[in-house]
Amino acid sequence: MSPTPTRPQSLCGLAVAVIAFFCLVSVSDTTDCRSSMTLYANFTKQFLTSPDYPQFFPRPSYCKWTIVATQGNRLVFRIWDFDLEASIFCYKDLFTLLDGSTGYELDLLSLCGGFTSSNLYKTSGDAATVELRGVNPGDDHRGFNISFWTEFKLDLQEREVSYGFTNYVLWGLSAAIFLSFVVAVVVLLKVHWQQIVDLCASEDDEECDILEVNQEMEKEGNAGVQIIISPPNDEPMVEG
């Protein structure tokens, strides 16, 4: 009777089996795809489908399309038909739409199973990557049918404005000048405020005194005589 394998031996065997599985999937995927290419988008709508669409796509498959727009524009995608095998975490069939073509792009869309939508998916730049993975064995499915086209990336509502070091320096200087002006006005008002108040009060008092004198003279019958202030020396004058 053979000895019972120990726990480390079991774990090693499991790890080897997992690595072998992924290696087999990787080799079969890269050798059986018939639709890996680079496509060039323009302002006319174009369609991209999985291999043999609308028939069942072959298994195993790993297909990759790189779609490029003219510089300064971006890509727009819409899904018209989508039919892949559904699975937990999409570990069997998987459709991925990536924002870019550098290998470090983010997913715009990652799907499996059935899906219908009229949404538009837009890239941030002028390139995108579409990937389809179908493992073997698997159920028969049509795959996908999507359209793509180009639109202007920079418009009035979505224009990206970038500010450099010079902009921030100018903003800082402008803010400093404005703040200095405000502080100077406040200091001047604080220093001379009492003088301004006293001057206004003295002028008001003098005008009030002359008005009272004129009123008294009118009561006494001297309505034709008025006391006015002479502008040169501010001394009261009697006018007949």
Buried (B, 14 or more C-beta within 10 A) or exposed (E): EEEEEEEEEEEEEEEEEEEEEEEEBEEBBEEBBEBEEEEEBEEEEBEBBBBBBEEBBBBBBBBBBBBBBEEEBBBBBBBEBBBBBBBEEBEBBBBBBBBBBEEEBEEBBEBBBEBEEEEEBBBBBBBBBBBBBBBBEBEEBBBBBBBBBBBEBEEEEEEEEEEEEEEEEEEEEEEEEEEEEEEEEEEEEEEEEEEEEEEEEEEEEEEEEBEEEBEEBEEEEEEEEBBEEEEEEEEEEEEE
